[in-house]
Amino acid sequence: MGIKLTELTPERVVGTMPVEGNTQPYGLLHGGASCVLAETLGSFAAALHGHSIGRGLALGVDISATHHKAVRDGTITGVATPAHRGRAVATYEIVITDDTGDRVCTARLTCLLRSAG
């Protein structure tokens, strides 16, 4: 998938992913690849929040995504920010943009927070 994390805090996780190698048969960015980027970023953010409260294991339980624009090449960037950070669950909004800054996808991820041990 080629995901690279560029910022990693409980308040904001940012990452990039190349379009090349993550396309569907028509040569467009695969919607599932956008979901993989969204879940990766949101899960890291949830795990960081969970770790701060003794529940560092973040398990994705729900994801939804709306695809706004097709992308054929370049790199997409995702930014995960919290919508809710509780003791049992954490929900993040992930906005994915293309190289020009246009919104490609908006996703929401909810993770269950558990103790790792």
Backbone as XML, in Angstrom:
<?xml version="1.0"?>
<chain id="A" units="angstrom">
  <residue number="1" name="MET">
    <atom name="N" x="0.833" y="-1.191" z="0.000"/>
    <atom name="CA" x="0.000" y="0.000" z="0.000"/>
    <atom name="C" x="0.880" y="1.257" z="0.000"/>
  </residue>
  <residue number="2" name="GLY">
    <atom name="N" x="2.056" y="1.175" z="0.605"/>
    <atom name="CA" x="2.984" y="2.300" z="0.576"/>
    <atom name="C" x="2.630" y="3.448" z="1.498"/>
  </residue>
  <residue number="3" name="ILE">
    <atom name="N" x="1.907" y="3.173" z="2.579"/>
    <atom name="CA" x="1.508" y="4.230" z="3.515"/>
    <atom name="C" x="2.712" y="4.705" z="4.313"/>
  </residue>
  <residue number="4" name="LYS">
    <atom name="N" x="2.835" y="6.033" z="4.417"/>
    <atom name="CA" x="3.888" y="6.642" z="5.231"/>
    <atom name="C" x="3.240" y="7.603" z="6.216"/>
  </residue>
  <residue number="5" name="LEU">
    <atom name="N" x="3.571" y="7.441" z="7.493"/>
    <atom name="CA" x="3.059" y="8.345" z="8.521"/>
    <atom name="C" x="3.981" y="9.551" z="8.615"/>
  </residue>
  <residue number="6" name="THR">
    <atom name="N" x="3.393" y="10.749" z="8.619"/>
    <atom name="CA" x="4.196" y="11.971" z="8.664"/>
    <atom name="C" x="3.974" y="12.788" z="9.928"/>
  </residue>
  <residue number="7" name="GLU">
    <atom name="N" x="2.887" y="12.529" z="10.637"/>
    <atom name="CA" x="2.604" y="13.205" z="11.912"/>
    <atom name="C" x="1.822" y="12.231" z="12.776"/>
  </residue>
  <residue number="8" name="LEU">
    <atom name="N" x="2.191" y="12.138" z="14.040"/>
    <atom name="CA" x="1.606" y="11.111" z="14.903"/>
    <atom name="C" x="1.403" y="11.662" z="16.304"/>
  </residue>
  <residue number="9" name="THR">
    <atom name="N" x="0.189" y="12.155" z="16.597"/>
    <atom name="CA" x="-0.186" y="12.593" z="17.939"/>
    <atom name="C" x="-1.602" y="12.097" z="18.201"/>
  </residue>
  <residue number="10" name="PRO">
    <atom name="N" x="-2.041" y="12.047" z="19.471"/>
    <atom name="CA" x="-3.418" y="11.631" z="19.735"/>
    <atom name="C" x="-4.458" y="12.581" z="19.120"/>
  </residue>
  <residue number="11" name="GLU">
    <atom name="N" x="-4.068" y="13.834" z="18.864"/>
    <atom name="CA" x="-4.990" y="14.827" z="18.315"/>
    <atom name="C" x="-5.029" y="14.841" z="16.791"/>
  </residue>
  <residue number="12" name="ARG">
    <atom name="N" x="-3.970" y="14.321" z="16.173"/>
    <atom name="CA" x="-3.880" y="14.418" z="14.708"/>
    <atom name="C" x="-2.855" y="13.412" z="14.191"/>
  </residue>
  <residue number="13" name="VAL">
    <atom name="N" x="-3.304" y="12.571" z="13.278"/>
    <atom name="CA" x="-2.395" y="11.645" z="12.608"/>
    <atom name="C" x="-2.505" y="11.915" z="11.108"/>
  </residue>
  <residue number="14" name="VAL">
    <atom name="N" x="-1.349" y="12.090" z="10.477"/>
    <atom name="CA" x="-1.294" y="12.398" z="9.047"/>
    <atom name="C" x="-0.453" y="11.336" z="8.352"/>
  </residue>
  <residue number="15" name="GLY">
    <atom name="N" x="-0.905" y="10.924" z="7.182"/>
    <atom name="CA" x="-0.149" y="9.954" z="6.404"/>
    <atom name="C" x="-0.415" y="10.113" z="4.923"/>
  </residue>
  <residue number="16" name="THR">
    <atom name="N" x="0.492" y="9.556" z="4.127"/>
    <atom name="CA" x="0.351" y="9.616" z="2.675"/>
    <atom name="C" x="0.362" y="8.206" z="2.091"/>
  </residue>
  <residue number="17" name="MET">
    <atom name="N" x="-0.164" y="8.110" z="0.875"/>
    <atom name="CA" x="-0.175" y="6.833" z="0.170"/>
    <atom name="C" x="-0.129" y="7.115" z="-1.334"/>
  </residue>
  <residue number="18" name="PRO">
    <atom name="N" x="0.721" y="6.413" z="-2.073"/>
    <atom name="CA" x="0.751" y="6.627" z="-3.524"/>
    <atom name="C" x="-0.494" y="6.039" z="-4.186"/>
  </residue>
  <residue number="19" name="VAL">
    <atom name="N" x="-0.950" y="6.696" z="-5.234"/>
    <atom name="CA" x="-2.067" y="6.148" z="-6.002"/>
    <atom name="C" x="-1.581" y="4.946" z="-6.814"/>
  </residue>
  <residue number="20" name="GLU">
    <atom name="N" x="-0.395" y="5.067" z="-7.388"/>
    <atom name="CA" x="0.171" y="3.976" z="-8.189"/>
    <atom name="C" x="0.281" y="2.706" z="-7.344"/>
  </residue>
  <residue number="21" name="GLY">
    <atom name="N" x="-0.238" y="1.617" z="-7.880"/>
    <atom name="CA" x="-0.236" y="0.348" z="-7.166"/>
    <atom name="C" x="-1.475" y="0.136" z="-6.312"/>
  </residue>
  <residue number="22" name="ASN">
    <atom name="N" x="-2.320" y="1.163" z="-6.210"/>
    <atom name="CA" x="-3.539" y="1.083" z="-5.394"/>
    <atom name="C" x="-4.772" y="1.459" z="-6.214"/>
  </residue>
  <residue number="23" name="THR">
    <atom name="N" x="-4.794" y="1.019" z="-7.465"/>
    <atom name="CA" x="-5.894" y="1.368" z="-8.358"/>
    <atom name="C" x="-6.774" y="0.154" z="-8.652"/>
  </residue>
  <residue number="24" name="GLN">
    <atom name="N" x="-7.992" y="0.447" z="-9.119"/>
    <atom name="CA" x="-8.900" y="-0.598" z="-9.582"/>
    <atom name="C" x="-8.698" y="-0.773" z="-11.087"/>
  </residue>
  <residue number="25" name="PRO">
    <atom name="N" x="-9.405" y="-1.694" z="-11.732"/>
    <atom name="CA" x="-9.145" y="-1.995" z="-13.147"/>
    <atom name="C" x="-9.269" y="-0.808" z="-14.112"/>
  </residue>
  <residue number="26" name="TYR">
    <atom name="N" x="-9.992" y="0.241" z="-13.745"/>
    <atom name="CA" x="-10.136" y="1.405" z="-14.624"/>
    <atom name="C" x="-9.008" y="2.418" z="-14.446"/>
  </residue>
  <residue number="27" name="GLY">
    <atom name="N" x="-8.041" y="2.095" z="-13.600"/>
    <atom name="CA" x="-6.909" y="2.989" z="-13.394"/>
    <atom name="C" x="-7.144" y="4.087" z="-12.379"/>
  </residue>
  <residue number="28" name="LEU">
    <atom name="N" x="-8.255" y="4.021" z="-11.665"/>
    <atom name="CA" x="-8.579" y="5.016" z="-10.637"/>
    <atom name="C" x="-8.203" y="4.479" z="-9.262"/>
  </residue>
  <residue number="29" name="LEU">
    <atom name="N" x="-7.927" y="5.382" z="-8.339"/>
    <atom name="CA" x="-7.670" y="4.974" z="-6.956"/>
    <atom name="C" x="-8.806" y="4.079" z="-6.481"/>
  </residue>
  <residue number="30" name="HIS">
    <atom name="N" x="-8.480" y="2.930" z="-5.958"/>
    <atom name="CA" x="-9.478" y="1.982" z="-5.451"/>
    <atom name="C" x="-10.087" y="2.544" z="-4.169"/>
  </residue>
  <residue number="31" name="GLY">
    <atom name="N" x="-11.412" y="2.503" z="-4.069"/>
    <atom name="CA" x="-12.086" y="2.984" z="-2.862"/>
    <atom name="C" x="-11.644" y="2.243" z="-1.620"/>
  </residue>
  <residue number="32" name="GLY">
    <atom name="N" x="-11.350" y="0.967" z="-1.775"/>
    <atom name="CA" x="-10.869" y="0.181" z="-0.638"/>
    <atom name="C" x="-9.518" y="0.664" z="-0.148"/>
  </residue>
  <residue number="33" name="ALA">
    <atom name="N" x="-8.688" y="1.170" z="-1.064"/>
    <atom name="CA" x="-7.382" y="1.705" z="-0.661"/>
    <atom name="C" x="-7.563" y="2.957" z="0.191"/>
  </residue>
  <residue number="34" name="SER">
    <atom name="N" x="-8.534" y="3.790" z="-0.171"/>
    <atom name="CA" x="-8.835" y="4.963" z="0.658"/>
    <atom name="C" x="-9.265" y="4.524" z="2.055"/>
  </residue>
  <residue number="35" name="CYS">
    <atom name="N" x="-10.066" y="3.465" z="2.123"/>
    <atom name="CA" x="-10.510" y="2.951" z="3.424"/>
    <atom name="C" x="-9.342" y="2.388" z="4.231"/>
  </residue>
  <residue number="36" name="VAL">
    <atom name="N" x="-8.397" y="1.742" z="3.565"/>
    <atom name="CA" x="-7.216" y="1.227" z="4.266"/>
    <atom name="C" x="-6.419" y="2.385" z="4.861"/>
  </residue>
  <residue number="37" name="LEU">
    <atom name="N" x="-6.213" y="3.453" z="4.079"/>
    <atom name="CA" x="-5.502" y="4.621" z="4.604"/>
    <atom name="C" x="-6.266" y="5.214" z="5.782"/>
  </residue>
  <residue number="38" name="ALA">
    <atom name="N" x="-7.580" y="5.374" z="5.638"/>
    <atom name="CA" x="-8.396" y="5.946" z="6.711"/>
    <atom name="C" x="-8.320" y="5.103" z="7.978"/>
  </residue>
  <residue number="39" name="GLU">
    <atom name="N" x="-8.465" y="3.790" z="7.850"/>
    <atom name="CA" x="-8.437" y="2.939" z="9.040"/>
    <atom name="C" x="-7.054" y="2.919" z="9.678"/>
  </residue>
  <residue number="40" name="THR">
    <atom name="N" x="-6.021" y="2.963" z="8.870"/>
    <atom name="CA" x="-4.664" y="2.998" z="9.416"/>
    <atom name="C" x="-4.449" y="4.254" z="10.255"/>
  </residue>
  <residue number="41" name="LEU">
    <atom name="N" x="-4.801" y="5.405" z="9.705"/>
    <atom name="CA" x="-4.579" y="6.667" z="10.416"/>
    <atom name="C" x="-5.461" y="6.773" z="11.658"/>
  </residue>
  <residue number="42" name="GLY">
    <atom name="N" x="-6.739" y="6.433" z="11.512"/>
    <atom name="CA" x="-7.651" y="6.497" z="12.648"/>
    <atom name="C" x="-7.283" y="5.521" z="13.749"/>
  </residue>
  <residue number="43" name="SER">
    <atom name="N" x="-6.824" y="4.335" z="13.374"/>
    <atom name="CA" x="-6.427" y="3.336" z="14.374"/>
    <atom name="C" x="-5.185" y="3.770" z="15.142"/>
  </residue>
  <residue number="44" name="PHE">
    <atom name="N" x="-4.217" y="4.361" z="14.445"/>
    <atom name="CA" x="-3.040" y="4.880" z="15.147"/>
    <atom name="C" x="-3.444" y="5.965" z="16.138"/>
  </residue>
  <residue number="45" name="ALA">
    <atom name="N" x="-4.310" y="6.874" z="15.708"/>
    <atom name="CA" x="-4.752" y="7.949" z="16.598"/>
    <atom name="C" x="-5.494" y="7.382" z="17.808"/>
  </residue>
  <residue number="46" name="ALA">
    <atom name="N" x="-6.379" y="6.416" z="17.570"/>
    <atom name="CA" x="-7.128" y="5.804" z="18.670"/>
    <atom name="C" x="-6.202" y="5.068" z="19.628"/>
  </residue>
  <residue number="47" name="ALA">
    <atom name="N" x="-5.199" y="4.382" z="19.094"/>
    <atom name="CA" x="-4.247" y="3.660" z="19.947"/>
    <atom name="C" x="-3.436" y="4.630" z="20.803"/>
  </residue>
  <residue number="48" name="LEU">
    <atom name="N" x="-3.049" y="5.762" z="20.233"/>
    <atom name="CA" x="-2.314" y="6.767" z="21.015"/>
    <atom name="C" x="-3.183" y="7.320" z="22.138"/>
  </residue>
  <residue number="49" name="HIS">
    <atom name="N" x="-4.437" y="7.622" z="21.826"/>
    <atom name="CA" x="-5.366" y="8.078" z="22.870"/>
    <atom name="C" x="-5.563" y="6.977" z="23.905"/>
  </residue>
  <residue number="50" name="GLY">
    <atom name="N" x="-5.818" y="5.761" z="23.442"/>
    <atom name="CA" x="-6.041" y="4.645" z="24.359"/>
    <atom name="C" x="-4.853" y="4.395" z="25.266"/>
  </residue>
  <residue number="51" name="HIS">
    <atom name="N" x="-3.662" y="4.500" z="24.718"/>
    <atom name="CA" x="-2.446" y="4.305" z="25.521"/>
    <atom name="C" x="-2.389" y="5.311" z="26.669"/>
  </residue>
  <residue number="52" name="SER">
    <atom name="N" x="-2.843" y="6.529" z="26.429"/>
    <atom name="CA" x="-2.794" y="7.565" z="27.466"/>
    <atom name="C" x="-3.762" y="7.287" z="28.618"/>
  </residue>
  <residue number="53" name="ILE">
    <atom name="N" x="-4.729" y="6.390" z="28.407"/>
    <atom name="CA" x="-5.684" y="6.043" z="29.466"/>
    <atom name="C" x="-5.591" y="4.566" z="29.851"/>
  </residue>
  <residue number="54" name="GLY">
    <atom name="N" x="-4.493" y="3.922" z="29.475"/>
    <atom name="CA" x="-4.282" y="2.522" z="29.841"/>
    <atom name="C" x="-5.033" y="1.523" z="28.994"/>
  </residue>
  <residue number="55" name="ARG">
    <atom name="N" x="-5.466" y="1.932" z="27.807"/>
    <atom name="CA" x="-6.192" y="1.047" z="26.889"/>
    <atom name="C" x="-5.624" y="1.205" z="25.483"/>
  </residue>
  <residue number="56" name="GLY">
    <atom name="N" x="-4.401" y="0.751" z="25.306"/>
    <atom name="CA" x="-3.666" y="1.005" z="24.077"/>
    <atom name="C" x="-3.966" y="0.113" z="22.895"/>
  </residue>
  <residue number="57" name="LEU">
    <atom name="N" x="-4.899" y="-0.828" z="23.043"/>
    <atom name="CA" x="-5.271" y="-1.702" z="21.932"/>
    <atom name="C" x="-6.534" y="-1.131" z="21.287"/>
  </residue>
  <residue number="58" name="ALA">
    <atom name="N" x="-6.417" y="-0.650" z="20.058"/>
    <atom name="CA" x="-7.549" y="-0.048" z="19.346"/>
    <atom name="C" x="-8.024" y="-1.014" z="18.271"/>
  </residue>
  <residue number="59" name="LEU">
    <atom name="N" x="-9.276" y="-1.415" z="18.358"/>
    <atom name="CA" x="-9.858" y="-2.382" z="17.420"/>
    <atom name="C" x="-10.955" y="-1.704" z="16.616"/>
  </residue>
  <residue number="60" name="GLY">
    <atom name="N" x="-10.773" y="-1.604" z="15.314"/>
    <atom name="CA" x="-11.785" y="-0.981" z="14.471"/>
    <atom name="C" x="-13.078" y="-1.783" z="14.482"/>
  </residue>
  <residue number="61" name="VAL">
    <atom name="N" x="-14.197" y="-1.108" z="14.773"/>
    <atom name="CA" x="-15.496" y="-1.786" z="14.799"/>
    <atom name="C" x="-16.470" y="-1.220" z="13.770"/>
  </residue>
  <residue number="62" name="ASP">
    <atom name="N" x="-16.180" y="-0.034" z="13.227"/>
    <atom name="CA" x="-17.069" y="0.546" z="12.222"/>
    <atom name="C" x="-16.286" y="1.540" z="11.377"/>
  </residue>
  <residue number="63" name="ILE">
    <atom name="N" x="-16.474" y="1.458" z="10.080"/>
    <atom name="CA" x="-15.880" y="2.445" z="9.176"/>
    <atom name="C" x="-16.892" y="2.765" z="8.093"/>
  </residue>
  <residue number="64" name="SER">
    <atom name="N" x="-16.979" y="4.044" z="7.749"/>
    <atom name="CA" x="-17.796" y="4.469" z="6.611"/>
    <atom name="C" x="-16.977" y="5.468" z="5.808"/>
  </residue>
  <residue number="65" name="ALA">
    <atom name="N" x="-17.204" y="5.479" z="4.515"/>
    <atom name="CA" x="-16.436" y="6.375" z="3.657"/>
    <atom name="C" x="-17.309" y="6.881" z="2.521"/>
  </residue>
  <residue number="66" name="THR">
    <atom name="N" x="-17.159" y="8.149" z="2.215"/>
    <atom name="CA" x="-17.793" y="8.752" z="1.053"/>
    <atom name="C" x="-16.684" y="9.184" z="0.106"/>
  </residue>
  <residue number="67" name="HIS">
    <atom name="N" x="-16.749" y="8.694" z="-1.118"/>
    <atom name="CA" x="-15.734" y="9.012" z="-2.119"/>
    <atom name="C" x="-16.249" y="10.183" z="-2.951"/>
  </residue>
  <residue number="68" name="HIS">
    <atom name="N" x="-15.498" y="11.283" z="-2.950"/>
    <atom name="CA" x="-15.948" y="12.515" z="-3.589"/>
    <atom name="C" x="-15.376" y="12.733" z="-4.981"/>
  </residue>
  <residue number="69" name="LYS">
    <atom name="N" x="-14.170" y="12.253" z="-5.227"/>
    <atom name="CA" x="-13.476" y="12.576" z="-6.473"/>
    <atom name="C" x="-12.562" y="11.422" z="-6.870"/>
  </residue>
  <residue number="70" name="ALA">
    <atom name="N" x="-12.527" y="11.130" z="-8.166"/>
    <atom name="CA" x="-11.627" y="10.093" z="-8.678"/>
    <atom name="C" x="-10.209" y="10.649" z="-8.794"/>
  </residue>
  <residue number="71" name="VAL">
    <atom name="N" x="-9.227" y="9.777" z="-8.544"/>
    <atom name="CA" x="-7.817" y="10.156" z="-8.657"/>
    <atom name="C" x="-7.112" y="9.093" z="-9.494"/>
  </residue>
  <residue number="72" name="ARG">
    <atom name="N" x="-6.272" y="9.526" z="-10.425"/>
    <atom name="CA" x="-5.556" y="8.602" z="-11.314"/>
    <atom name="C" x="-4.077" y="8.467" z="-10.985"/>
  </residue>
  <residue number="73" name="ASP">
    <atom name="N" x="-3.494" y="9.489" z="-10.369"/>
    <atom name="CA" x="-2.054" y="9.437" z="-10.114"/>
    <atom name="C" x="-1.693" y="10.348" z="-8.948"/>
  </residue>
  <residue number="74" name="GLY">
    <atom name="N" x="-0.414" y="10.345" z="-8.610"/>
    <atom name="CA" x="0.063" y="11.201" z="-7.530"/>
    <atom name="C" x="0.013" y="10.509" z="-6.181"/>
  </residue>
  <residue number="75" name="THR">
    <atom name="N" x="-0.144" y="11.330" z="-5.173"/>
    <atom name="CA" x="-0.157" y="10.863" z="-3.785"/>
    <atom name="C" x="-1.381" y="11.433" z="-3.097"/>
  </residue>
  <residue number="76" name="ILE">
    <atom name="N" x="-2.016" y="10.622" z="-2.271"/>
    <atom name="CA" x="-3.111" y="11.138" z="-1.452"/>
    <atom name="C" x="-2.604" y="11.305" z="-0.023"/>
  </residue>
  <residue number="77" name="THR">
    <atom name="N" x="-3.209" y="12.260" z="0.672"/>
    <atom name="CA" x="-2.841" y="12.553" z="2.058"/>
    <atom name="C" x="-4.086" y="12.455" z="2.921"/>
  </residue>
  <residue number="78" name="GLY">
    <atom name="N" x="-3.979" y="11.754" z="4.032"/>
    <atom name="CA" x="-5.085" y="11.626" z="4.970"/>
    <atom name="C" x="-4.749" y="12.287" z="6.291"/>
  </residue>
  <residue number="79" name="VAL">
    <atom name="N" x="-5.756" y="12.926" z="6.880"/>
    <atom name="CA" x="-5.611" y="13.565" z="8.187"/>
    <atom name="C" x="-6.732" y="13.056" z="9.082"/>
  </residue>
  <residue number="80" name="ALA">
    <atom name="N" x="-6.360" y="12.401" z="10.172"/>
    <atom name="CA" x="-7.333" y="11.873" z="11.137"/>
    <atom name="C" x="-7.390" y="12.799" z="12.340"/>
  </residue>
  <residue number="81" name="THR">
    <atom name="N" x="-8.607" y="13.243" z="12.682"/>
    <atom name="CA" x="-8.817" y="14.078" z="13.867"/>
    <atom name="C" x="-9.971" y="13.495" z="14.675"/>
  </residue>
  <residue number="82" name="PRO">
    <atom name="N" x="-9.956" y="13.683" z="15.994"/>
    <atom name="CA" x="-10.974" y="13.047" z="16.827"/>
    <atom name="C" x="-12.350" y="13.696" z="16.702"/>
  </residue>
  <residue number="83" name="ALA">
    <atom name="N" x="-13.368" y="12.851" z="16.644"/>
    <atom name="CA" x="-14.754" y="13.288" z="16.775"/>
    <atom name="C" x="-15.233" y="13.010" z="18.196"/>
  </residue>
  <residue number="84" name="HIS">
    <atom name="N" x="-14.710" y="11.919" z="18.796"/>
    <atom name="CA" x="-15.038" y="11.543" z="20.180"/>
    <atom name="C" x="-13.913" y="10.670" z="20.708"/>
  </residue>
  <residue number="85" name="ARG">
    <atom name="N" x="-13.420" y="11.003" z="21.894"/>
    <atom name="CA" x="-12.396" y="10.172" z="22.541"/>
    <atom name="C" x="-12.876" y="9.832" z="23.943"/>
  </residue>
  <residue number="86" name="GLY">
    <atom name="N" x="-13.397" y="8.629" z="24.090"/>
    <atom name="CA" x="-13.894" y="8.180" z="25.382"/>
    <atom name="C" x="-12.977" y="7.142" z="25.997"/>
  </residue>
  <residue number="87" name="ARG">
    <atom name="N" x="-13.489" y="6.463" z="27.035"/>
    <atom name="CA" x="-12.707" y="5.421" z="27.700"/>
    <atom name="C" x="-12.895" y="4.057" z="27.034"/>
  </residue>
  <residue number="88" name="ALA">
    <atom name="N" x="-14.017" y="3.858" z="26.369"/>
    <atom name="CA" x="-14.295" y="2.564" z="25.744"/>
    <atom name="C" x="-14.212" y="2.608" z="24.221"/>
  </residue>
  <residue number="89" name="VAL">
    <atom name="N" x="-14.568" y="3.747" z="23.637"/>
    <atom name="CA" x="-14.509" y="3.890" z="22.179"/>
    <atom name="C" x="-13.922" y="5.247" z="21.808"/>
  </residue>
  <residue number="90" name="ALA">
    <atom name="N" x="-13.357" y="5.294" z="20.621"/>
    <atom name="CA" x="-12.852" y="6.545" z="20.056"/>
    <atom name="C" x="-13.267" y="6.584" z="18.590"/>
  </residue>
  <residue number="91" name="THR">
    <atom name="N" x="-13.758" y="7.742" z="18.159"/>
    <atom name="CA" x="-14.206" y="7.918" z="16.784"/>
    <atom name="C" x="-13.406" y="9.044" z="16.141"/>
  </residue>
  <residue number="92" name="TYR">
    <atom name="N" x="-12.974" y="8.804" z="14.911"/>
    <atom name="CA" x="-12.150" y="9.776" z="14.186"/>
    <atom name="C" x="-12.736" y="10.070" z="12.817"/>
  </residue>
  <residue number="93" name="GLU">
    <atom name="N" x="-12.616" y="11.330" z="12.407"/>
    <atom name="CA" x="-12.920" y="11.716" z="11.036"/>
    <atom name="C" x="-11.596" y="11.750" z="10.285"/>
  </residue>
  <residue number="94" name="ILE">
    <atom name="N" x="-11.592" y="11.164" z="9.110"/>
    <atom name="CA" x="-10.389" y="11.148" z="8.286"/>
    <atom name="C" x="-10.726" y="11.804" z="6.955"/>
  </residue>
  <residue number="95" name="VAL">
    <atom name="N" x="-10.016" y="12.887" z="6.651"/>
    <atom name="CA" x="-10.199" y="13.600" z="5.390"/>
    <atom name="C" x="-9.008" y="13.273" z="4.496"/>
  </residue>
  <residue number="96" name="ILE">
    <atom name="N" x="-9.306" y="12.789" z="3.308"/>
    <atom name="CA" x="-8.263" y="12.411" z="2.351"/>
    <atom name="C" x="-8.317" y="13.372" z="1.167"/>
  </residue>
  <residue number="97" name="THR">
    <atom name="N" x="-7.145" y="13.932" z="0.833"/>
    <atom name="CA" x="-7.052" y="14.890" z="-0.264"/>
    <atom name="C" x="-6.018" y="14.433" z="-1.289"/>
  </residue>
  <residue number="98" name="ASP">
    <atom name="N" x="-6.116" y="15.016" z="-2.491"/>
    <atom name="CA" x="-5.140" y="14.705" z="-3.540"/>
    <atom name="C" x="-4.011" y="15.730" z="-3.521"/>
  </residue>
  <residue number="99" name="ASP">
    <atom name="N" x="-3.133" y="15.654" z="-4.521"/>
    <atom name="CA" x="-1.975" y="16.551" z="-4.589"/>
    <atom name="C" x="-2.352" y="18.024" z="-4.708"/>
  </residue>
  <residue number="100" name="THR">
    <atom name="N" x="-3.552" y="18.311" z="-5.217"/>
    <atom name="CA" x="-3.979" y="19.704" z="-5.373"/>
    <atom name="C" x="-4.750" y="20.208" z="-4.157"/>
  </residue>
  <residue number="101" name="GLY">
    <atom name="N" x="-4.957" y="19.336" z="-3.177"/>
    <atom name="CA" x="-5.695" y="19.720" z="-1.977"/>
    <atom name="C" x="-7.188" y="19.480" z="-2.063"/>
  </residue>
  <residue number="102" name="ASP">
    <atom name="N" x="-7.657" y="18.941" z="-3.195"/>
    <atom name="CA" x="-9.083" y="18.632" z="-3.329"/>
    <atom name="C" x="-9.431" y="17.409" z="-2.488"/>
  </residue>
  <residue number="103" name="ARG">
    <atom name="N" x="-10.601" y="17.459" z="-1.863"/>
    <atom name="CA" x="-11.052" y="16.336" z="-1.044"/>
    <atom name="C" x="-11.433" y="15.167" z="-1.941"/>
  </residue>
  <residue number="104" name="VAL">
    <atom name="N" x="-10.836" y="14.027" z="-1.648"/>
    <atom name="CA" x="-11.070" y="12.797" z="-2.399"/>
    <atom name="C" x="-12.060" y="11.905" z="-1.660"/>
  </residue>
  <residue number="105" name="CYS">
    <atom name="N" x="-11.949" y="11.872" z="-0.331"/>
    <atom name="CA" x="-12.748" y="10.950" z="0.481"/>
    <atom name="C" x="-12.885" y="11.509" z="1.893"/>
  </residue>
  <residue number="106" name="THR">
    <atom name="N" x="-14.047" y="11.297" z="2.479"/>
    <atom name="CA" x="-14.268" y="11.588" z="3.891"/>
    <atom name="C" x="-14.679" y="10.282" z="4.551"/>
  </residue>
  <residue number="107" name="ALA">
    <atom name="N" x="-13.959" y="9.900" z="5.599"/>
    <atom name="CA" x="-14.255" y="8.637" z="6.284"/>
    <atom name="C" x="-14.439" y="8.880" z="7.774"/>
  </residue>
  <residue number="108" name="ARG">
    <atom name="N" x="-15.135" y="7.950" z="8.404"/>
    <atom name="CA" x="-15.295" y="7.977" z="9.860"/>
    <atom name="C" x="-15.008" y="6.578" z="10.374"/>
  </residue>
  <residue number="109" name="LEU">
    <atom name="N" x="-14.155" y="6.512" z="11.401"/>
    <atom name="CA" x="-13.755" y="5.233" z="11.985"/>
    <atom name="C" x="-14.033" y="5.253" z="13.476"/>
  </residue>
  <residue number="110" name="THR">
    <atom name="N" x="-14.646" y="4.180" z="13.972"/>
    <atom name="CA" x="-14.832" y="4.002" z="15.409"/>
    <atom name="C" x="-14.038" y="2.785" z="15.845"/>
  </residue>
  <residue number="111" name="CYS">
    <atom name="N" x="-13.253" y="2.968" z="16.907"/>
    <atom name="CA" x="-12.434" y="1.890" z="17.462"/>
    <atom name="C" x="-12.855" y="1.596" z="18.891"/>
  </residue>
  <residue number="112" name="LEU">
    <atom name="N" x="-12.886" y="0.327" z="19.226"/>
    <atom name="CA" x="-13.065" y="-0.131" z="20.596"/>
    <atom name="C" x="-11.703" y="-0.070" z="21.266"/>
  </residue>
  <residue number="113" name="LEU">
    <atom name="N" x="-11.643" y="0.450" z="22.475"/>
    <atom name="CA" x="-10.378" y="0.567" z="23.205"/>
    <atom name="C" x="-10.311" y="-0.505" z="24.280"/>
  </residue>
  <residue number="114" name="ARG">
    <atom name="N" x="-9.219" y="-1.268" z="24.273"/>
    <atom name="CA" x="-9.020" y="-2.350" z="25.233"/>
    <atom name="C" x="-7.614" y="-2.284" z="25.798"/>
  </residue>
  <residue number="115" name="SER">
    <atom name="N" x="-7.439" y="-2.911" z="26.955"/>
    <atom name="CA" x="-6.096" y="-3.064" z="27.523"/>
    <atom name="C" x="-5.353" y="-4.106" z="26.709"/>
  </residue>
  <residue number="116" name="ALA">
    <atom name="N" x="-4.074" y="-3.879" z="26.503"/>
    <atom name="CA" x="-3.284" y="-4.804" z="25.687"/>
    <atom name="C" x="-3.012" y="-6.127" z="26.405"/>
  </residue>
  <residue number="117" name="GLY">
    <atom name="N" x="-3.077" y="-6.151" z="27.720"/>
    <atom name="CA" x="-2.730" y="-7.355" z="28.471"/>
    <atom name="C" x="-3.828" y="-8.231" z="28.864"/>
  </residue>
</chain>
